Amino acid sequence: MAKTSERATLLWVDLEMTGLSPEEDRILEVAAIATDWDFKEYDTYTAVVKCDEKLMRERMVGEFWEKNKESFDALMAQNSDGKAPTVVEKELLKFIKKNFGDTVYLAGNSIHQDRKFIEREWPKLNAKLHYRMLDVSAWKIYFENALHRSFAKPENHRALDDIRGSIEELKWYRKMIS
């Protein structure tokens, strides 16, 4: 068995959803990266979550989706290759078992919003997660408002790219305080 220091400590997650309402919207894509506290990547996971196309067309409307037409088109195109949400949850649980010890801290940008979807759609996964989370957006708020410093993060709106952008952002904040 691996030593605790050789296991991942942060579960970086990003979800792409039809919208921001956990009650009305659904997860379309998930990415996860297992890292240590120095942000060394141990493993990655990605999946497309199959969603009702009618729901996608009803919910994926408005200014955000008009501005992000490329992401809209890619999410629509990949949907037919998606897996059932229960299958994705089982795969994520295997990912955690493989890479983590007892404590799994969820990390990401505005991760509290993703956590709402996890709580609703993947309760077994939610039960494995620590109640404390590492939210990069808290750092963003402080640096932008108190210190007037900003990190220019690319906005790809694709799950794996967004996680890597969040990790780079947190590295930048850490460098600023060390």
Steps between C-alpha positions, in 0.01 A plus 500: 500500500620851418609730779268790580756745360493315167124529461301783355356755742288722273223386268470775242164482327332702231155436364343635187124522545198610301472794741553595864183366664562160662123442507440568131835451329715191447868412484632459144873451552727431795875512543702418809868533578660347809789713633706549812540833682773601253252438216690203361256302285457136593211407273221645288147396417256634241155393392206617296172462688208416272217749529159528340555707185165675540604616848832621362329709232252642753757587768807598294365838390585859571797733492754255647431236234486760222847623602631143528360348180806279450453339842127462434565323171765270651281405795205427271714294261654282770173432684413191294824336622422574864467257789214471746548714813508189722784353292700822526447510878632142532806589292567808714476287815760260352718801415484617863571153639805469273650841576394612848517399861219568745480878452391638164496879473308633202677784318417731212370840394158576654506136607202556731281519188635173361451344845126581482475291183710221652273494807191470281619267225778293664416449870745209546783716367388789719519276807871436431588871490617700802271786600789747456586608146782696338325767294730700272231766456548606864860585417383680186260719699768599748775570248277698263325708765754543779826488307380613154684211334341272242589170343411473130349152482397364161126431480466187287188367671620143459543305821862378485636828362310695766655291781851552369428873478381500862815320613716754319299779659551363852873454429512868402327606823732280705804656329366846580491427874825305533 
